[in-house]
Amino acid sequence: MNKIHVSVADWQKDIAEIRRIREAVFIAEQSVPPELEWDADDADAVHFLAFEGDFPIGTARLLPSGEIGRVSVLKDWRGLKVGDKLMEAVIGAAEKRGQTKQFLSAQVYAAPFYERLGFKIVSEEFLEVGIPHVDMVRGD
């Protein structure tokens, strides 16, 4: 396996790859309705792509508010620390921008992954697009 690396994406230039990953993970695998996957926040977000070699295998976004979202890794690359590298890049970018507090809504099954990265659960479980979630916060 090639070394996994993460870079800041260009929403306009990289939209096809970002869409390919998010559609595979959220729409195809998790049955999120397409109209709920795509929103106006994408235009204002900083997007990230994780690559194996030059092939995009994961994505995430950081909103101006410090909210992290749409964290997704293609099925064949899960369990290989791609999510860790992706989140390290997003958290690093947030901190460089002065966003010392980051937050997200995590699918319940993924909460332990985010807890390893310093996030704490701050809500009761709730349903979002029919999937159990919890709100999580990291930082001050």
C-alpha positions in Angstrom: 0.0 0.0 0.0 1.3 3.5 -0.9 1.6 6.0 1.8 -1.6 7.7 2.7 -1.5 11.5 2.5 -4.1 14.3 2.9 -4.3 17.6 1.2 -6.7 20.6 1.1 -9.0 20.2 -1.8 -10.3 22.8 -4.2 -14.1 22.5 -4.1 -14.4 23.6 -7.8 -11.6 21.5 -9.2 -12.1 18.4 -6.9 -15.9 18.3 -6.7 -16.2 15.1 -8.8 -13.9 13.2 -6.5 -15.5 14.6 -3.3 -18.9 13.7 -4.7 -17.8 10.2 -5.7 -16.6 9.4 -2.2 -19.5 10.9 -0.4 -22.1 9.3 -2.7 -20.5 5.9 -2.2 -20.4 6.2 1.6 -23.4 8.2 2.5 -25.9 7.7 -0.3 -25.1 4.2 -1.5 -24.0 2.5 1.8 -26.0 4.5 4.3 -29.1 5.4 2.3 -28.8 9.1 3.0 -31.2 10.9 0.5 -29.1 12.9 -2.0 -31.0 16.1 -1.3 -29.8 15.9 2.3 -26.2 15.1 1.5 -25.5 18.2 -0.6 -26.0 21.6 1.0 -25.1 25.2 0.6 -22.4 24.8 3.3 -20.1 23.0 0.8 -19.4 26.3 -1.0 -18.0 27.9 2.2 -16.2 24.9 3.6 -12.6 23.9 3.5 -12.5 20.5 1.9 -9.9 17.8 2.4 -9.1 14.7 0.3 -7.1 11.7 1.6 -5.2 9.8 -1.1 -3.5 6.5 -1.6 -0.9 7.5 -4.1 -2.9 9.8 -6.4 -6.2 8.0 -5.9 -8.7 9.9 -3.6 -10.1 7.5 -0.9 -11.5 9.8 1.7 -12.9 13.3 2.3 -14.0 15.7 5.1 -15.0 19.3 5.4 -14.4 22.1 7.8 -17.0 24.9 8.1 -16.2 28.5 9.1 -17.9 27.8 12.5 -15.4 25.0 13.4 -17.8 22.3 12.6 -16.3 19.2 11.0 -18.5 17.1 8.8 -18.9 14.7 5.9 -16.0 12.6 7.1 -16.0 9.6 4.9 -13.5 6.9 3.8 -14.2 4.4 1.0 -15.0 0.9 2.3 -11.9 -0.8 0.9 -9.6 1.6 2.8 -11.3 1.5 6.3 -9.2 0.2 9.1 -6.0 1.5 7.6 -5.9 4.8 9.7 -7.1 6.9 6.7 -9.7 8.5 9.0 -7.0 9.3 11.6 -4.9 11.1 9.0 -7.9 12.9 7.5 -9.0 14.1 11.0 -5.5 15.1 12.0 -5.3 17.3 8.9 -8.8 18.9 9.5 -8.0 19.5 13.2 -4.6 21.0 12.3 -6.2 23.3 9.7 -8.9 24.4 12.2 -6.3 25.2 14.8 -4.2 27.2 12.3 -7.3 29.2 11.6 -7.8 30.0 15.3 -10.7 27.5 15.6 -9.5 26.0 18.9 -12.9 24.4 19.5 -14.1 22.0 16.9 -17.4 20.1 16.9 -19.3 17.5 14.9 -22.3 15.2 14.9 -21.0 11.7 14.9 -22.8 8.5 14.0 -23.0 6.6 17.3 -20.9 3.7 16.0 -18.1 6.1 15.2 -18.0 8.0 18.5 -15.1 5.9 19.9 -13.0 6.9 16.9 -13.6 10.6 17.6 -13.1 10.1 21.3 -9.6 8.8 20.5 -8.9 12.1 18.8 -10.0 14.1 21.8 -13.7 14.7 21.2 -16.2 14.4 24.0 -19.9 13.5 23.7 -22.0 16.5 24.7 -25.5 15.3 23.8 -28.0 12.5 24.1 -28.3 10.2 21.2 -30.6 11.6 18.4 -31.6 10.6 14.9 -30.2 12.4 11.8 -31.4 11.1 8.4 -32.6 8.0 10.3 -29.1 7.2 11.7 -28.3 7.5 15.5 -25.9 10.4 16.2 -24.3 12.3 19.1 -22.9 15.7 19.2 -19.2 15.9 20.1 -16.8 18.7 20.9 -13.0 19.0 21.0 -11.0 21.9 22.5 -11.9 24.8 24.7 
